[in-house]
């Protein structure tokens, strides 16, 4: 993993990281490539949705962020609403994430971040 040292330094003592290590310990390079490809497809879907003119609060955008959260949980670690909210912030705060997500269309990272913000806000209000 390209940023493995940094990831371990930042999140190595968290439950999510321990779960990630446990869940992925037997993943082959091919399995990781497949999972990462699936994640990229979700970001590509966000870009297409944004380009279609959908609003972050739209049912389609909210369903897609739910799909993202479920995908992360199934393949990496439990992505609760608090972690999801943090990811949404990181997608625009860290240029590496922003540039990677924006490769599908300029503004995709900002769009995803806003969708996540609205999704997690709605989830909190339902509790």
C-alpha positions as CSV (number, residue, x, y, z in Angstrom):
1,X,0.0,0.0,0.0
2,X,1.4,3.3,-1.1
3,X,0.7,5.3,2.1
4,X,0.9,2.4,4.6
5,X,3.3,4.0,7.0
6,X,1.3,7.2,7.2
7,X,-2.0,5.3,7.6
8,X,-0.5,3.3,10.4
9,X,0.9,6.4,12.2
10,X,-2.5,8.2,11.9
11,X,-5.0,5.5,12.6
12,X,-2.9,2.5,13.7
13,X,-4.3,2.5,17.3
14,X,-8.0,2.7,16.3
15,X,-10.5,-0.1,16.3
16,X,-11.2,0.6,12.6
17,X,-7.6,0.0,11.7
18,X,-7.5,-3.2,13.8
19,X,-10.6,-4.3,12.0
20,X,-9.1,-3.3,8.6
21,X,-5.9,-5.3,9.3
22,X,-7.9,-8.4,10.4
23,X,-10.4,-8.2,7.5
24,X,-7.8,-7.7,4.8
25,X,-4.9,-9.9,6.1
26,X,-5.7,-12.7,3.7
27,X,-6.5,-10.5,0.7
28,X,-4.4,-11.2,-2.3
29,X,-3.1,-8.4,-4.5
30,X,-5.8,-9.3,-7.0
31,X,-8.5,-9.1,-4.3
32,X,-7.3,-5.7,-3.2
33,X,-7.2,-4.6,-6.8
34,X,-10.8,-5.8,-7.3
35,X,-12.0,-4.1,-4.1
36,X,-10.3,-0.9,-5.0
37,X,-11.7,-1.0,-8.5
38,X,-15.2,-1.4,-7.0
39,X,-14.6,1.7,-4.8
40,X,-13.4,3.6,-7.9
41,X,-16.6,2.6,-9.7
42,X,-18.7,4.2,-6.8
43,X,-16.7,7.5,-7.2
44,X,-17.2,7.3,-10.9
45,X,-21.0,7.0,-10.3
46,X,-20.8,10.1,-8.0
47,X,-19.1,12.0,-10.8
48,X,-21.8,10.9,-13.3
49,X,-24.5,11.8,-10.9
50,X,-23.0,15.3,-10.2
51,X,-22.6,15.9,-14.0
52,X,-26.3,15.0,-14.5
53,X,-27.2,17.9,-12.3
54,X,-28.3,15.9,-9.3
55,X,-28.3,17.7,-5.9
56,X,-26.4,16.3,-3.0
57,X,-29.7,15.8,-1.1
58,X,-31.3,13.9,-4.0
59,X,-32.5,10.4,-3.4
60,X,-30.0,9.1,-5.9
61,X,-27.1,10.8,-4.2
62,X,-28.2,9.7,-0.8
63,X,-28.6,6.1,-2.0
64,X,-25.1,6.2,-3.5
65,X,-23.5,7.4,-0.3
66,X,-25.3,4.6,1.5
67,X,-23.8,2.2,-1.0
68,X,-20.3,3.7,-0.4
69,X,-20.7,3.3,3.4
70,X,-21.9,-0.3,2.9
71,X,-19.0,-1.1,0.5
72,X,-16.4,0.2,2.9
73,X,-17.9,-1.8,5.8
74,X,-18.1,-5.0,3.7
75,X,-14.6,-4.7,2.4
76,X,-12.4,-2.7,4.7
77,X,-13.8,-1.8,8.2
78,X,-17.1,-0.8,9.8
79,X,-17.8,2.6,8.4
80,X,-20.2,4.1,10.9
81,X,-21.7,7.6,10.4
82,X,-19.0,9.3,12.3
83,X,-16.2,7.7,10.3
84,X,-18.1,8.4,7.1
85,X,-18.4,12.1,8.1
86,X,-14.6,12.1,8.7
87,X,-14.0,10.6,5.3
88,X,-16.1,13.2,3.6
89,X,-14.1,15.9,5.2
90,X,-10.8,14.2,4.3
91,X,-11.9,13.8,0.7
92,X,-11.6,17.6,0.3
93,X,-9.0,18.5,2.9
94,X,-6.3,16.1,1.7
95,X,-5.2,17.1,-1.8
96,X,-4.2,13.5,-2.6
97,X,-7.8,12.3,-2.0
98,X,-9.3,15.3,-3.7
99,X,-7.1,14.8,-6.8
100,X,-7.8,11.1,-6.9
101,X,-11.6,11.5,-6.7
102,X,-11.6,14.5,-9.0
103,X,-10.0,12.5,-11.8
104,X,-13.5,11.4,-12.7
105,X,-14.7,15.0,-13.0
106,X,-13.6,18.2,-11.5
107,X,-15.7,18.9,-8.3
108,X,-16.5,15.2,-7.6
109,X,-14.7,15.3,-4.2
110,X,-16.6,18.4,-3.1
111,X,-19.9,16.8,-4.3
112,X,-19.2,13.5,-2.4
113,X,-18.2,15.5,0.7
114,X,-21.5,17.5,0.5
115,X,-23.5,14.3,-0.1
116,X,-21.9,12.7,3.0
117,X,-22.4,15.8,5.1
118,X,-26.2,15.8,4.3
119,X,-26.5,12.0,4.7
120,X,-24.8,12.0,8.2
121,X,-26.8,15.1,9.2
122,X,-30.1,13.3,8.3
123,X,-29.0,10.2,10.1
124,X,-28.3,12.1,13.3
125,X,-31.7,13.8,13.1
126,X,-33.4,10.4,12.9
127,X,-31.8,9.2,16.1
